[in-house]
Amino acid sequence: MFSKLIQEFFPRDMTAETDWTQISFEEGRQTLKKWRECGVRRSEEVVEIWEHVISRSPTSLGDEQWAVLEQVCIASLDSARVDLAQECIDQLHIQFPKSNRVLKLKAMQLEATEHYQKALEIYDRLVEDDPNNNSYRKRKVAVLLAQGKRLDAIKAINDYLKIFLNDPEAWLQLHELFLQENDIAKAVHCLEECCLIQPLNSMYFRRLGDLRYTQGGAENIDYARRYYERALKINPTDLRSQYGILLSNNQIASTTKNAAEKKKAGLAAVEAIDELVNRYQKVSPQNNPESDGILNCLEAMKVTVGSK
C-alpha cells in the first residue's frame, strides 16, 4: 500500500534523493499539484522546484499559477525565505487586491519576521470579516503562543471551541497548555473531548491513562487502568499502554484492602508482564541492545508482583 502511494506521488522514482533541479517543467507542475491535493508539506523541495524549474515560465501554468504561488509562499516561510514569500505575495496581491487569503499570507509573513502585533491586527480583521473561517483563529493562537502568552492562547482556543466544538486538534492543544499550567483536571477534560470526537484513536486513551495515573488515588488509578486497556484494545501493538496496565494493576494490588481485588489486579499485572516479556523476546539484541536488561527487570518485577 505504501509503495503504491510513493509511486503515485513520485511517478519517476522521485524519492528523497531526487535532484529537483533536473526534472522537467511538467514533472515539477504535477509534483506540486500532487503535494497540494494530498496535503504534503515538503517546503524545501517546493522552493527548489519553483526556483529551478517552474519560475522559468510561470505563465505556462495558466490559472494554476495562483495556487502554486500560494503554495510556494507558505513553503518559503517554512524555509525562512522571506524574500521569496514577499515576491509571491506581491504577485498575488496584484491579481487579487481584496483577497482575504492573500491578506492571511501577509499576516503569516509578519509572523515569520516576528512582527506579532501587526499580524494579530490583521487576524482580528479577518476574523471579524469571516467569523466562521477557523484558519484565521488558529493562526491567531499560533501568534499568541509564539509570544509566550499562554493564558491569552487558552482564552483564544476556548473562544474558538465555542464555534468549532468538534476539532480534536484544538482540544489537544488546549490540553497541552493546561498541562503547562499544572491544571491536570482541565487537561483530562480536554482529552475526554478528544475521545468523544475520535473514539478509535488510542493515543487519546493512553494519554488519559497517563494523566489519571499521575493524579493518583484509588479512583484515578482504576480509571487509568481502564483507559490503558481501551488503548491496547484499539492498538494491540501499543507497548506504552501495556506498561500502563502493568503499573496501574501493580498499584491497585499494592494499595487495595480488598483481597479479591488484590488477587485480580496481581494476576492482571503478571499477565501484563508475560505479554511484555513475549514482546521483548521477539526482539533481536542487535536491534535493541537493552532488551536483555529489560527482560531481566521484568522477570524480577514478576517475582515481586507475584508475592503480593
For each residue, the residues with C-beta under 8 A, 3 or more apart:
1: 4 5
2: 5 6
3: 6 7
4: 1 7 8
5: 1 2 8 9
6: 2 3 9 10 15
7: 3 4 10 11
8: 4 5 11 34
9: 5 6 14 31 34 35 38 40
10: 6 7 13 14 15 18 31
11: 7 8 14 27 30
12: 23 27
13: 10 18
14: 9 10 11 18 23 27 31
15: 6 10 18
16:
17:
18: 10 13 14 15 23
19: 22 23
20: 23 28 45 48 49 52 53
21: 48 52 53
22: 19
23: 12 14 18 19 20 27 28 31 49 53
24: 27 28 53
25: 28 29 53 54 56 57 60
26: 29 30
27: 11 12 14 23 24 30 31
28: 20 23 24 25 31 32 49 53 54
29: 25 26 32 33 54 61 64 68
30: 11 26 27 33 34
31: 9 10 14 23 27 28 34 35 49
32: 28 29 35 36 46 49 50 54 68 71
33: 29 30 36 37 64
34: 8 9 30 31 37 38 40
35: 9 31 32 38 39 40 41 42 46 71
36: 32 33 39 67 71
37: 33 34
38: 9 34 35
39: 35 36
40: 9 34 35
41: 35 74 75 78
42: 35 45 46 75
43: 46 47 74 75 76 78 79
44: 47 48 75 78 79
45: 20 42 48 49
46: 32 35 42 43 49 50 71 72 75
47: 43 44 50 51 72 75 76 79 81 84
48: 20 21 44 45 51 52
49: 20 23 28 31 32 45 46 52 53 54
50: 32 46 47 53 54 55 68 72 75 84
51: 47 48 55 84
52: 20 21 48 49 55
53: 20 21 23 24 25 28 49 50 56
54: 25 28 29 32 49 50 57 58 61 68
55: 50 51 52 58
56: 25 53
57: 25 54 60
58: 54 55 61 65 68 69
59: 62 65
60: 25 57
61: 29 54 58 64 65 68
62: 59 65
63: 66
64: 29 33 61 67 68
65: 58 59 61 62 68 69
66: 63 69 70 92 95 96
67: 36 64 70 71
68: 29 32 50 54 58 61 64 65 71 72
69: 58 65 66 72 73 88 91 92
70: 66 67 73 74 88 92 101 105
71: 32 35 36 46 67 68 74 75
72: 46 47 50 68 69 75 76 84 88
73: 69 70 76 77 84 85 88 89 92 105 109
74: 41 43 70 71 77 78 105 108
75: 41 42 43 44 46 47 50 71 72 78 79
76: 43 47 72 73 79 81 82 83 84 85 88
77: 73 74 80 81 82 85 108 109 111 112
78: 41 43 44 74 75
79: 43 44 47 75 76
80: 77 112
81: 47 76 77 84 85
82: 76 77 85 86 109 112 113
83: 76 86 87
84: 47 50 51 72 73 76 81 87 88
85: 73 76 77 81 82 88 89 105 109 112
86: 82 83 89 90 109
87: 83 84 90 91
88: 69 70 72 73 76 84 85 91 92 105
89: 73 85 86 92 93 102 105 106 109
90: 86 87 93 94
91: 69 87 88 94 95
92: 66 69 70 73 88 89 95 96 99 101 102 105
93: 89 90 96 97 99 102 106
94: 90 91 97
95: 66 91 92
96: 66 92 93 99 101 102
97: 93 94
98:
99: 92 93 96 102 103
100: 103 104 126 129 130 133
101: 70 92 96 104 105
102: 89 92 93 96 99 105 106
103: 99 100 106 107 122 125 126
104: 100 101 107 108 122 123 126 135 136 139
105: 70 73 74 85 88 89 92 101 102 108 109
106: 89 93 102 103 109 110 122
107: 103 104 110 111 118 119 122 123 126 139
108: 74 77 104 105 111 112 119 139
109: 73 77 82 85 86 89 105 106 112 113
110: 106 107 113 115 116 118 119 122
111: 77 107 108 114 115 116 119 139 142 143 146
112: 77 80 82 85 108 109
113: 82 109 110
114: 111 146
115: 110 111 118 119
116: 110 111 119 120 143 146 147
117: 120 121
118: 107 110 115 121 122
119: 107 108 110 111 115 116 122 123 139 143
120: 116 117 123 124 140 143 144
121: 117 118 124 125
122: 103 104 106 107 110 118 119 125 126
123: 104 107 119 120 126 127 136 137 139 140 143
124: 120 121 127 128 140
125: 103 121 122 128 129
126: 100 103 104 107 122 123 129 130 133 136
127: 123 124 130 131 133 136 137 140
128: 124 125 131
129: 100 125 126
130: 100 126 127 133 136
131: 127 128 163
132: 163
133: 100 126 127 130 136 137
134: 137 138 160 163 164 167
135: 104 138 139
136: 104 123 126 127 130 133 139 140
137: 123 127 133 134 140 141 156 159 160 163 164
138: 134 135 141 142 160 170
139: 104 107 108 111 119 123 135 136 142 143
140: 120 123 124 127 136 137 143 144 156
141: 137 138 144 145 153 156 157 160 173
142: 111 138 139 145 146
143: 111 116 119 120 123 139 140 146 147
144: 120 140 141 147 149 150 152 153 156
145: 141 142 148 149 150 153
146: 111 114 116 142 143
147: 116 143 144
148: 145
149: 144 145 152 153
150: 144 145 153 154 177 180 181
151: 154 155 181
152: 144 149 155 156
153: 141 144 145 149 150 156 157 177
154: 150 151 157 158 174 177 178 181
155: 151 152 158 159
156: 137 140 141 144 152 153 159 160
157: 141 153 154 160 161 170 173 174 177
158: 154 155 161 162 174
159: 137 155 156 162 163
160: 134 137 138 141 156 157 163 164 167 170
161: 157 158 164 165 167 170 171 174
162: 158 159 165
163: 131 132 134 137 159 160
164: 134 137 160 161 167 170
165: 161 162
166: 197
167: 134 160 161 164 170 171 197
168: 171 172 193 194 197 198 201 204
169: 172 173
170: 138 157 160 161 164 167 173 174
171: 161 167 168 174 175 190 191 193 194 197
172: 168 169 175 176 190 191 194 204
173: 141 157 169 170 176 177
174: 154 157 158 161 170 171 177 178 190
175: 171 172 178 179 187 190 191 194 207
176: 172 173 179 180 187
177: 150 153 154 157 173 174 180 181
178: 154 174 175 181 183 184 186 187 190
179: 175 176 182 183 184 187
180: 150 176 177
181: 150 151 154 177 178
182: 179
183: 178 179 186 187
184: 178 179 187 188 211 214 215
185: 188 189 215
186: 178 183 189 190
187: 175 176 178 179 183 184 190 191 211
188: 184 185 191 192 208 211 212 215
189: 185 186 192 193
190: 171 172 174 175 178 186 187 193 194
191: 171 172 175 187 188 194 195 204 207 208 211
192: 188 189 195 196 208
193: 168 171 189 190 196 197
194: 168 171 172 175 190 191 197 198 201 204
195: 191 192 198 199 201 204 205 208
196: 192 193 199
197: 166 167 168 171 193 194
198: 168 194 195 201 204
199: 195 196
200: 234
201: 168 194 195 198 204 205 234
202: 205 206 230 231 232 234 235 238 241
203: 206 207 231
204: 168 172 191 194 195 198 201 207 208
205: 195 201 202 208 209 227 228 230 231 234 241
206: 202 203 209 210 227 228 231 238 240 241 244
207: 175 191 203 204 210 211
208: 188 191 192 195 204 205 211 212 223 224 227
209: 205 206 212 213 223 224 225 227 228 231 241 244 248
210: 206 207 213 214 224 244
211: 184 187 188 191 207 208 214 215
212: 188 208 209 215 220 221 223 224 227
213: 209 210 216 220 221 224 244 247 248 251
214: 184 210 211
215: 184 185 188 211 212 220
216: 213 220 221
217: 220 221
218: 221 222 252 255 256
219: 222 223
220: 212 213 215 216 217 223 224
221: 212 213 216 217 218 224 225 248 251 252 255
222: 218 219 225 226 248 252
223: 208 209 212 219 220 226 227
224: 208 209 210 212 213 220 221 227 228 244 248
225: 209 221 222 228 229 244 245 248 249 252
226: 222 223 229 230
227: 205 206 208 209 212 223 224 230 231 244
228: 205 206 209 224 225 231 232 241 242 244 245 248
229: 225 226 232 233 241 245
230: 202 205 226 227 233 234
231: 202 203 205 206 209 227 228 234 235 238 241 244
232: 202 228 229 235 236 238 241 242 245
233: 229 230 236
234: 200 201 202 205 230 231 238
235: 202 231 232 238 241
236: 232 233
237:
238: 202 206 231 232 234 235 241 242
239: 242 243 276 279
240: 206 243 244
241: 202 205 206 209 228 229 231 232 235 238 244 245
242: 228 232 238 239 245 246 272 275 276 279
243: 239 240 246 247 272 276
244: 206 209 210 213 224 225 227 228 231 240 241 247 248
245: 225 228 229 232 241 242 248 249 268 269 272
246: 242 243 249 250 269 272 273 276 301
247: 213 243 244 250 251
248: 209 213 221 222 224 225 228 244 245 251 252
249: 225 245 246 252 253 265 266 268 269 272
250: 246 247 253 254 265 269 301 305
251: 213 221 247 248 254 255
252: 218 221 222 225 248 249 255 256 261 262 265
253: 249 250 256 262 265 266 269 305 308
254: 250 251 308
255: 218 221 251 252
256: 218 252 253 261 262 265
257: 262
258: 261 262
259: 262 263
260: 263 264
261: 252 256 258 264 265
262: 252 253 256 257 258 259 265 266 308
263: 259 260 266 267
264: 260 261 267 268
265: 249 250 252 253 256 261 262 268 269
266: 249 253 262 263 269 270 305 306 308
267: 263 264 270 271
268: 245 249 264 265 271 272
269: 245 246 249 250 253 265 266 272 273 305
270: 266 267 273 274 302 305 306
271: 267 268 274 275
272: 242 243 245 246 249 268 269 275 276
273: 246 269 270 276 277 298 301 302 305
274: 270 271 277 278 302
275: 242 271 272 278 279
276: 239 242 243 246 272 273 279 280 298
277: 273 274 280 281 295 298 299 302
278: 274 275 281 282
279: 239 242 275 276 282 283
280: 276 277 283 288 291 294 295 298
281: 277 278 295
282: 278 279
283: 279 280 287 288 291
284: 287 288 291
285: 288 289 291 292
286: 289
287: 283 284 291
288: 280 283 284 285 291
289: 285 286 292
290: 293 294
291: 280 283 284 285 287 288 294 295
292: 285 289 295 296
293: 290 296 297
294: 280 290 291 297 298
295: 277 280 281 291 292 298 299
296: 292 293 299 300
297: 293 294 300 301
298: 273 276 277 280 294 295 301 302
299: 277 295 296 302 303
300: 296 297 303 304
301: 246 250 273 297 298 304 305
302: 270 273 274 277 298 299 305 306
303: 299 300 306 307
304: 300 301 307 308
305: 250 253 266 269 270 273 301 302 308
306: 266 270 302 303
307: 303 304
308: 253 254 262 266 304 305
